[in-house]
Amino acid sequence: MALPSVQDEVGPRGPGAIYQNSDGRFEVLALTTDPAEAAALLRRNAARWAVIVRDTLRPDGQPYPVGSVWTDSDYLIRPAHTDRDTYRSAA
């Protein structure tokens, strides 16, 4: 049996996305799919990916890494930025 893909585990949590679950409401600040970097961020021996999030419901919310997979208990509030979003016209 094959492992789920990284994309399946991460779900729609790209940079700029906001999602919510029972733990809080989170803005995704960064995503890494480099296994060595993800493992170091999560302080694990191995990891395939990690997202750095900030809880937007806490006024003092500090960024921290998360390695939990996307589940049915998570729901997307705002989609991730696209490359096109980066270069919006001022007009």
OpenMM code with the backbone's topology and positions (N, CA, C; nanometers):
from openmm import Vec3, app, unit

residues = "MET ALA LEU PRO SER VAL GLN ASP GLU VAL GLY PRO ARG GLY PRO GLY ALA ILE TYR GLN ASN SER ASP GLY ARG PHE GLU VAL LEU ALA LEU THR THR ASP PRO ALA GLU ALA ALA ALA LEU LEU ARG ARG ASN ALA ALA ARG TRP ALA VAL ILE VAL ARG ASP THR LEU ARG PRO ASP GLY GLN PRO TYR PRO VAL GLY SER VAL TRP THR ASP SER ASP TYR LEU ILE ARG PRO ALA HIS THR ASP ARG ASP THR TYR ARG SER ALA ALA".split()
positions = [
    Vec3(0.0850, -0.1183, 0.0000),
    Vec3(0.0000, 0.0000, 0.0000),
    Vec3(0.0894, 0.1244, 0.0000),
    Vec3(0.0604, 0.2160, -0.0886),
    Vec3(0.1408, 0.3384, -0.1014),
    Vec3(0.1003, 0.4413, 0.0042),
    Vec3(0.1979, 0.5210, 0.0428),
    Vec3(0.1706, 0.6313, 0.1353),
    Vec3(0.0864, 0.7374, 0.0659),
    Vec3(0.0055, 0.8123, 0.1405),
    Vec3(-0.0641, 0.9262, 0.0793),
    Vec3(0.0395, 1.0255, 0.0268),
    Vec3(0.0025, 1.0989, -0.0755),
    Vec3(0.0957, 1.1984, -0.1292),
    Vec3(0.1113, 1.3133, -0.0297),
    Vec3(0.2215, 1.3848, -0.0431),
    Vec3(0.2443, 1.5028, 0.0405),
    Vec3(0.1290, 1.6006, 0.0215),
    Vec3(0.0852, 1.6190, -0.1034),
    Vec3(-0.0255, 1.7117, -0.1310),
    Vec3(-0.1524, 1.6683, -0.0580),
    Vec3(-0.1794, 1.5376, -0.0542),
    Vec3(-0.2972, 1.4885, 0.0183),
    Vec3(-0.2859, 1.5173, 0.1677),
    Vec3(-0.1660, 1.5024, 0.2231),
    Vec3(-0.1462, 1.5270, 0.3659),
    Vec3(-0.1523, 1.6757, 0.4003),
    Vec3(-0.0941, 1.7590, 0.3156),
    Vec3(-0.0918, 1.9040, 0.3402),
    Vec3(-0.2296, 1.9640, 0.3163),
    Vec3(-0.3015, 1.9131, 0.2176),
    Vec3(-0.4314, 1.9691, 0.1818),
    Vec3(-0.4143, 2.1068, 0.1199),
    Vec3(-0.5070, 2.1981, 0.1427),
    Vec3(-0.5003, 2.3310, 0.0810),
    Vec3(-0.4170, 2.4323, 0.1595),
    Vec3(-0.3292, 2.3849, 0.2466),
    Vec3(-0.2534, 2.4749, 0.3340),
    Vec3(-0.1266, 2.5272, 0.2675),
    Vec3(-0.1429, 2.6136, 0.1704),
    Vec3(-0.0288, 2.6827, 0.1118),
    Vec3(-0.0122, 2.8172, 0.1806),
    Vec3(0.0999, 2.8852, 0.1566),
    Vec3(0.1217, 3.0169, 0.2172),
    Vec3(0.0060, 3.1131, 0.1874),
    Vec3(-0.0422, 3.1772, 0.2925),
    Vec3(-0.1527, 3.2713, 0.2803),
    Vec3(-0.2878, 3.2120, 0.3146),
    Vec3(-0.2983, 3.0798, 0.3152),
    Vec3(-0.4255, 3.0155, 0.3481),
    Vec3(-0.4579, 3.0372, 0.4955),
    Vec3(-0.5867, 3.0426, 0.5243),
    Vec3(-0.6340, 3.0443, 0.6630),
    Vec3(-0.7303, 2.9275, 0.6774),
    Vec3(-0.7093, 2.8472, 0.7806),
    Vec3(-0.7968, 2.7340, 0.8064),
    Vec3(-0.8287, 2.7278, 0.9551),
    Vec3(-0.9334, 2.6531, 0.9865),
    Vec3(-0.9765, 2.6430, 1.1257),
    Vec3(-1.0054, 2.4978, 1.1592),
    Vec3(-0.9815, 2.4640, 1.2853),
    Vec3(-1.0210, 2.3347, 1.3411),
    Vec3(-1.0482, 2.3557, 1.4902),
    Vec3(-1.0628, 2.2484, 1.5644),
    Vec3(-1.0970, 2.2621, 1.7066),
    Vec3(-0.9851, 2.3263, 1.7888),
    Vec3(-0.8637, 2.3307, 1.7347),
    Vec3(-0.7506, 2.3902, 1.8071),
    Vec3(-0.7381, 2.5407, 1.7878),
    Vec3(-0.7984, 2.5965, 1.6837),
    Vec3(-0.7873, 2.7396, 1.6581),
    Vec3(-0.8064, 2.7736, 1.5117),
    Vec3(-0.7743, 2.8973, 1.4774),
    Vec3(-0.7803, 2.9458, 1.3389),
    Vec3(-0.6387, 2.9861, 1.3013),
    Vec3(-0.5892, 2.9320, 1.1923),
    Vec3(-0.4476, 2.9438, 1.1606),
    Vec3(-0.4234, 3.0038, 1.0232),
    Vec3(-0.3272, 3.0955, 1.0181),
    Vec3(-0.2789, 3.1481, 0.8912),
    Vec3(-0.1493, 3.0752, 0.8591),
    Vec3(-0.1399, 3.0234, 0.7374),
    Vec3(-0.0189, 2.9534, 0.6946),
    Vec3(0.0817, 3.0569, 0.6464),
    Vec3(0.1961, 3.0605, 0.7113),
    Vec3(0.3013, 3.1555, 0.6761),
    Vec3(0.4008, 3.0952, 0.5786),
    Vec3(0.4253, 2.9642, 0.5895),
    Vec3(0.5230, 2.8984, 0.5022),
    Vec3(0.4936, 2.7491, 0.4969),
    Vec3(0.5370, 2.6871, 0.3890),
    Vec3(0.5272, 2.5426, 0.3696),
    Vec3(0.6618, 2.4939, 0.3201),
    Vec3(0.7133, 2.3876, 0.3801),
    Vec3(0.8347, 2.3250, 0.3279),
    Vec3(0.8059, 2.1789, 0.2992),
    Vec3(0.8524, 2.1326, 0.1845),
    Vec3(0.8420, 1.9915, 0.1495),
    Vec3(0.9804, 1.9269, 0.1455),
    Vec3(1.0795, 1.9975, 0.1976),
    Vec3(1.2143, 1.9416, 0.2099),
    Vec3(1.2172, 1.8553, 0.3359),
    Vec3(1.2360, 1.7229, 0.3226),
    Vec3(1.2291, 1.6346, 0.4396),
    Vec3(1.3255, 1.6706, 0.5527),
    Vec3(1.4472, 1.7094, 0.5204),
    Vec3(1.5438, 1.7435, 0.6261),
    Vec3(1.5007, 1.8693, 0.7009),
    Vec3(1.4563, 1.9704, 0.6276),
    Vec3(1.4104, 2.0947, 0.6907),
    Vec3(1.2845, 2.0698, 0.7739),
    Vec3(1.1913, 1.9911, 0.7189),
    Vec3(1.0678, 1.9606, 0.7914),
    Vec3(1.0980, 1.8857, 0.9211),
    Vec3(1.1860, 1.7869, 0.9149),
    Vec3(1.2218, 1.7108, 1.0353),
    Vec3(1.2856, 1.8011, 1.1403),
    Vec3(1.3723, 1.8920, 1.0972),
    Vec3(1.4364, 1.9842, 1.1919),
    Vec3(1.3335, 2.0777, 1.2548),
    Vec3(1.2433, 2.1321, 1.1742),
    Vec3(1.1407, 2.2228, 1.2267),
    Vec3(1.0506, 2.1533, 1.3283),
    Vec3(1.0150, 2.0287, 1.2980),
    Vec3(0.9225, 1.9545, 1.3838),
    Vec3(0.9931, 1.8780, 1.4959),
    Vec3(1.1263, 1.8850, 1.4969),
    Vec3(1.2076, 1.8143, 1.5969),
    Vec3(1.1753, 1.6654, 1.5993),
    Vec3(1.1752, 1.6077, 1.4796),
    Vec3(1.1501, 1.4648, 1.4620),
    Vec3(1.2677, 1.4030, 1.3884),
    Vec3(1.2752, 1.2719, 1.3928),
    Vec3(1.3791, 1.2028, 1.3169),
    Vec3(1.3503, 1.2075, 1.1676),
    Vec3(1.2228, 1.2101, 1.1317),
    Vec3(1.1855, 1.2123, 0.9904),
    Vec3(1.0529, 1.2853, 0.9740),
    Vec3(1.0394, 1.3532, 0.8630),
    Vec3(0.9141, 1.4200, 0.8259),
    Vec3(0.9197, 1.4447, 0.6761),
    Vec3(0.8057, 1.4484, 0.6132),
    Vec3(0.8014, 1.4736, 0.4686),
    Vec3(0.7734, 1.6199, 0.4385),
    Vec3(0.7090, 1.6899, 0.5319),
    Vec3(0.6706, 1.8294, 0.5094),
    Vec3(0.6383, 1.8942, 0.6438),
    Vec3(0.6273, 2.0259, 0.6436),
    Vec3(0.5847, 2.1018, 0.7620),
    Vec3(0.5262, 2.2343, 0.7150),
    Vec3(0.4283, 2.2826, 0.7878),
    Vec3(0.3762, 2.4170, 0.7632),
    Vec3(0.4043, 2.5008, 0.8873),
    Vec3(0.4338, 2.6264, 0.8661),
    Vec3(0.4517, 2.7194, 0.9776),
    Vec3(0.3257, 2.8041, 0.9821),
    Vec3(0.2600, 2.8025, 1.0977),
    Vec3(0.1318, 2.8703, 1.1131),
    Vec3(0.1358, 2.9678, 1.2298),
    Vec3(0.0361, 3.0546, 1.2302),
    Vec3(0.0147, 3.1488, 1.3409),
    Vec3(-0.1337, 3.1446, 1.3736),
    Vec3(-0.1671, 3.1273, 1.5017),
    Vec3(-0.3073, 3.1240, 1.5441),
    Vec3(-0.3613, 3.2664, 1.5434),
    Vec3(-0.4555, 3.2933, 1.4546),
    Vec3(-0.5081, 3.4295, 1.4397),
    Vec3(-0.6098, 3.4652, 1.5477),
    Vec3(-0.6524, 3.3690, 1.6281),
    Vec3(-0.7462, 3.3984, 1.7366),
    Vec3(-0.6751, 3.4450, 1.8633),
    Vec3(-0.5444, 3.4306, 1.8654),
    Vec3(-0.4657, 3.4745, 1.9815),
    Vec3(-0.3925, 3.6024, 1.9463),
    Vec3(-0.4121, 3.7086, 2.0222),
    Vec3(-0.3442, 3.8342, 1.9906),
    Vec3(-0.1922, 3.8226, 1.9979),
    Vec3(-0.1432, 3.7301, 2.0793),
    Vec3(0.0013, 3.7116, 2.0921),
    Vec3(0.0491, 3.5880, 2.0155),
    Vec3(-0.0309, 3.5432, 1.9180),
    Vec3(0.0013, 3.4210, 1.8444),
    Vec3(0.1365, 3.4273, 1.7758),
    Vec3(0.2260, 3.3390, 1.8151),
    Vec3(0.3598, 3.3308, 1.7568),
    Vec3(0.3632, 3.2172, 1.6547),
    Vec3(0.4402, 3.2338, 1.5478),
    Vec3(0.4512, 3.1273, 1.4477),
    Vec3(0.5128, 3.0005, 1.5071),
    Vec3(0.4619, 2.8861, 1.4626),
    Vec3(0.5192, 2.7580, 1.5034),
    Vec3(0.4916, 2.6536, 1.3952),
    Vec3(0.5744, 2.5490, 1.3889),
    Vec3(0.5580, 2.4474, 1.2856),
    Vec3(0.4519, 2.3444, 1.3233),
    Vec3(0.3846, 2.2935, 1.2208),
    Vec3(0.2808, 2.1922, 1.2363),
    Vec3(0.3073, 2.0817, 1.1344),
    Vec3(0.2859, 1.9581, 1.1759),
    Vec3(0.3032, 1.8457, 1.0851),
    Vec3(0.1833, 1.7535, 1.0820),
    Vec3(0.0686, 1.8012, 1.1296),
    Vec3(-0.0516, 1.7176, 1.1297),
    Vec3(-0.1170, 1.7201, 0.9918),
    Vec3(-0.1691, 1.6055, 0.9499),
    Vec3(-0.2293, 1.5954, 0.8169),
    Vec3(-0.3651, 1.6656, 0.8134),
    Vec3(-0.4047, 1.7065, 0.6942),
    Vec3(-0.5350, 1.7688, 0.6711),
    Vec3(-0.6420, 1.6617, 0.6894),
    Vec3(-0.7462, 1.6922, 0.7674),
    Vec3(-0.8539, 1.5956, 0.7919),
    Vec3(-0.9894, 1.6607, 0.7683),
    Vec3(-1.0941, 1.5819, 0.7880),
    Vec3(-1.2309, 1.6334, 0.7739),
    Vec3(-1.2649, 1.7347, 0.8821),
    Vec3(-1.1881, 1.7381, 0.9925),
    Vec3(-1.2153, 1.8375, 1.0974),
    Vec3(-1.1569, 1.9741, 1.0658),
    Vec3(-1.0707, 1.9829, 0.9648),
    Vec3(-1.0139, 2.1112, 0.9224),
    Vec3(-1.1025, 2.1699, 0.8132),
    Vec3(-1.1182, 2.3024, 0.8147),
    Vec3(-1.1872, 2.3625, 0.7012),
    Vec3(-1.1204, 2.4927, 0.6620),
    Vec3(-1.1210, 2.5142, 0.5324),
    Vec3(-1.0532, 2.6281, 0.4726),
    Vec3(-1.1403, 2.7522, 0.4827),
    Vec3(-1.0824, 2.8610, 0.5300),
    Vec3(-1.1516, 2.9894, 0.5383),
    Vec3(-1.1087, 3.0790, 0.4228),
    Vec3(-0.9781, 3.0815, 0.3946),
    Vec3(-0.9253, 3.1616, 0.2833),
    Vec3(-0.8223, 3.0765, 0.2096),
    Vec3(-0.8321, 3.0690, 0.0767),
    Vec3(-0.7345, 2.9890, 0.0024),
    Vec3(-0.5951, 3.0506, 0.0046),
    Vec3(-0.4980, 2.9681, -0.0280),
    Vec3(-0.3583, 3.0119, -0.0343),
    Vec3(-0.3404, 3.1140, -0.1457),
    Vec3(-0.2361, 3.1959, -0.1310),
    Vec3(-0.2003, 3.2904, -0.2359),
    Vec3(-0.1538, 3.2134, -0.3580),
    Vec3(-0.1766, 3.2705, -0.4734),
    Vec3(-0.1197, 3.2152, -0.5959),
    Vec3(-0.0141, 3.3125, -0.6441),
    Vec3(0.0689, 3.2684, -0.7368),
    Vec3(0.1704, 3.3583, -0.7932),
    Vec3(0.1037, 3.4820, -0.8519),
    Vec3(-0.0146, 3.4640, -0.9070),
    Vec3(-0.0865, 3.5766, -0.9661),
    Vec3(-0.1268, 3.6790, -0.8603),
    Vec3(-0.1600, 3.6307, -0.7388),
    Vec3(-0.1980, 3.7220, -0.6304),
    Vec3(-0.0830, 3.8144, -0.5911),
    Vec3(0.0381, 3.7674, -0.6089),
    Vec3(0.1554, 3.8443, -0.5687),
    Vec3(0.1709, 3.9710, -0.6515),
    Vec3(0.1282, 3.9652, -0.7761),
    Vec3(0.1496, 4.0773, -0.8681),
    Vec3(0.0170, 4.1393, -0.9104),
    Vec3(-0.0603, 4.1833, -0.8158),
    Vec3(-0.1893, 4.2464, -0.8465),
    Vec3(-0.1687, 4.3860, -0.9020),
    Vec3(-0.2566, 4.4228, -0.9902),
    Vec3(-0.2526, 4.5572, -1.0471),
    Vec3(-0.3051, 4.6572, -0.9451),
    Vec3(-0.2459, 4.7736, -0.9406),
    Vec3(-0.2904, 4.8790, -0.8488),
    Vec3(-0.4169, 4.9464, -0.9002),
    Vec3(-0.4500, 4.9280, -1.0252),
    Vec3(-0.5669, 4.9940, -1.0853),
    Vec3(-0.6957, 4.9258, -1.0497),
] * unit.nanometer
topology = app.Topology()
chain = topology.addChain("A")
for resn in residues:
    res = topology.addResidue(resn, chain)
    for name in ("N", "CA", "C"):
        topology.addAtom(name, app.Element.getBySymbol(name[0]), res)
